[in-house]
Amino acid sequence: METVLDAAEIESIRILAHEEALTKPSWDERKLAPTTKETADHSFHYCVAVALVAGEVTPWQFSDEWLRNSAVAALMAKTRLEEKPELTALFRQGLRPAAVEVKTPRGAFHREVLRPPGDPRNLMTWDDVTKKFFTQADPILGARLARDIVDRTFSIEKQENMRAFAEMLGGKRT
């Protein structure tokens, strides 16, 4: 059973990562208080905080509304990014590990992922891919066109007319 956390009860957050995560594009002062999507999507502090408040991280969590969200800002202020040597060793073996530890009055909650979804050793299922696609596409294309794209992609080997398929991908109805 998965524990449900209320952002208001969180006392501290430790993001544990490999060494490169602390030294490469993820680290500079702007990442501690991002004001743009481009900065926020490279901020471990922001991504973890917004995930805990919103329950998800999609393109919509990088909007101005979310970037100015006071609950997200409060959690970011309680967040530390630290290297965990064991994760650095795994990273050097080709994995993309990370962990998060959240402390609340009820105790500490820890989650570690060695191979995120989409990693060659943790492939996404067709259901995973379609769910992600619908999350991204429905608000822009509409549910009907998004569904048509998924259905036709699933049976792409049966497509008789790739031009019509390509036009549909460009937003034209066939």
ZIGIVEN-V119087 format. One record per residue. N is the residue number from 1. RES is the residue in one letter. PSI is psi as a letter, one per 20 degrees, with the letter a starting at -180 (none if undefined). NEAR is the number of other ideal C-beta (glycine too) atoms within 12 Angstrom. D_FIRST is the distance of its C-alpha to the first C-alpha in Angstrom with 1 decimal. Layout:
N|RES|PSI|NEAR|D_FIRST / N|RES|PSI|NEAR|D_FIRST
This chain:
1|M|p|3|0.0 / 2|E|p|7|3.8 / 3|T|p|16|6.5 / 4|V|p|13|9.4 / 5|L|q|28|12.7 / 6|D|p|17|16.1 / 7|A|h|28|18.8 / 8|A|h|15|21.2 / 9|E|i|22|19.4 / 10|I|p|33|19.4 / 11|E|h|23|22.2 / 12|S|q|25|22.4 / 13|I|p|39|21.1 / 14|R|p|28|22.1 / 15|I|o|40|22.2 / 16|L|p|32|23.0 / 17|A|r|36|25.0 / 18|H|r|31|27.9 / 19|E|g|23|31.4 / 20|E|h|19|32.5 / 21|A|h|29|29.9 / 22|L|i|26|31.7 / 23|T|i|15|35.2 / 24|K|b|15|35.2 / 25|P|i|16|34.8 / 26|S|i|29|31.9 / 27|W|o|23|33.9 / 28|D|r|18|36.6 / 29|E|h|10|36.9 / 30|R|h|18|36.4 / 31|K|i|30|32.8 / 32|L|i|24|32.1 / 33|A|m|21|33.3 / 34|P|q|32|33.4 / 35|T|i|18|35.5 / 36|T|q|19|35.5 / 37|K|g|23|33.1 / 38|E|h|15|34.8 / 39|T|g|24|34.0 / 40|A|h|35|30.5 / 41|D|i|24|29.3 / 42|H|j|22|30.4 / 43|S|o|37|28.9 / 44|F|g|38|25.7 / 45|H|g|40|25.8 / 46|Y|g|41|26.0 / 47|C|g|36|23.5 / 48|V|g|38|20.7 / 49|A|g|40|21.8 / 50|V|h|38|22.2 / 51|A|g|31|18.7 / 52|L|h|37|17.2 / 53|V|g|28|19.6 / 54|A|h|24|19.8 / 55|G|j|16|16.3 / 56|E|r|18|18.3 / 57|V|o|25|21.4 / 58|T|r|24|24.0 / 59|P|h|20|27.8 / 60|W|h|21|27.6 / 61|Q|j|29|26.0 / 62|F|j|28|29.2 / 63|S|r|19|31.5 / 64|D|h|14|33.7 / 65|E|g|16|31.7 / 66|W|h|31|28.6 / 67|L|h|26|30.8 / 68|R|j|18|32.2 / 69|N|p|25|29.0 / 70|S|h|16|29.3 / 71|A|h|24|25.6 / 72|V|g|35|25.3 / 73|A|g|25|28.5 / 74|A|g|22|27.3 / 75|L|h|35|24.2 / 76|M|h|35|26.4 / 77|A|i|19|28.7 / 78|K|j|27|25.9 / 79|T|p|35|25.1 / 80|R|p|24|26.6 / 81|L|p|33|26.9 / 82|E|q|26|27.5 / 83|E|p|26|28.4 / 84|K|o|27|26.5 / 85|P|h|16|29.1 / 86|E|h|21|26.7 / 87|L|h|29|25.5 / 88|T|g|23|29.2 / 89|A|g|16|30.0 / 90|L|h|26|27.4 / 91|F|g|26|28.7 / 92|R|i|15|32.1 / 93|Q|j|15|31.0 / 94|G|j|14|30.1 / 95|L|r|23|26.3 / 96|R|m|26|25.0 / 97|P|q|33|22.5 / 98|A|r|35|21.1 / 99|A|q|30|18.6 / 100|V|p|34|17.6 / 101|E|p|28|17.3 / 102|V|p|33|16.8 / 103|K|p|21|18.3 / 104|T|r|22|17.9 / 105|P|h|14|19.3 / 106|R|i|14|15.9 / 107|G|a|14|16.0 / 108|A|p|19|15.7 / 109|F|p|24|12.8 / 110|H|p|18|13.8 / 111|R|p|23|13.2 / 112|E|p|22|15.9 / 113|V|p|22|17.1 / 114|L|h|23|20.2 / 115|R|o|20|20.9 / 116|P|q|19|20.0 / 117|P|p|18|19.9 / 118|G|i|15|23.5 / 119|D|q|17|24.6 / 120|P|h|12|26.8 / 121|R|j|17|24.5 / 122|N|m|16|21.4 / 123|L|q|14|23.1 / 124|M|q|18|21.9 / 125|T|r|12|22.0 / 126|W|h|15|24.4 / 127|D|g|14|21.6 / 128|D|g|16|20.4 / 129|V|g|20|24.0 / 130|T|h|21|24.9 / 131|K|g|19|22.0 / 132|K|g|22|23.2 / 133|F|g|28|26.7 / 134|F|g|25|26.3 / 135|T|g|21|24.7 / 136|Q|g|19|27.8 / 137|A|h|26|30.4 / 138|D|g|22|30.0 / 139|P|h|16|31.1 / 140|I|g|16|34.1 / 141|L|h|23|35.2 / 142|G|q|15|33.9 / 143|A|h|16|31.6 / 144|R|g|16|34.4 / 145|L|g|25|35.7 / 146|A|g|26|32.3 / 147|R|g|19|31.6 / 148|D|g|26|35.1 / 149|I|g|34|34.6 / 150|V|g|27|31.4 / 151|D|g|20|33.0 / 152|R|h|24|36.2 / 153|T|h|23|34.5 / 154|F|h|17|32.6 / 155|S|k|14|36.0 / 156|I|h|17|38.0 / 157|E|i|10|40.0 / 158|K|i|12|41.4 / 159|Q|p|20|42.6 / 160|E|h|12|46.4 / 161|N|n|13|47.0 / 162|M|h|16|45.2 / 163|R|g|13|47.2 / 164|A|h|16|45.7 / 165|F|g|22|42.2 / 166|A|h|17|43.0 / 167|E|h|18|44.5 / 168|M|g|26|41.3 / 169|L|h|24|39.3 / 170|G|j|14|41.8 / 171|G|i|17|41.1 / 172|K|q|15|44.0 / 173|R|p|14|43.6 / 174|T|none|19|45.1
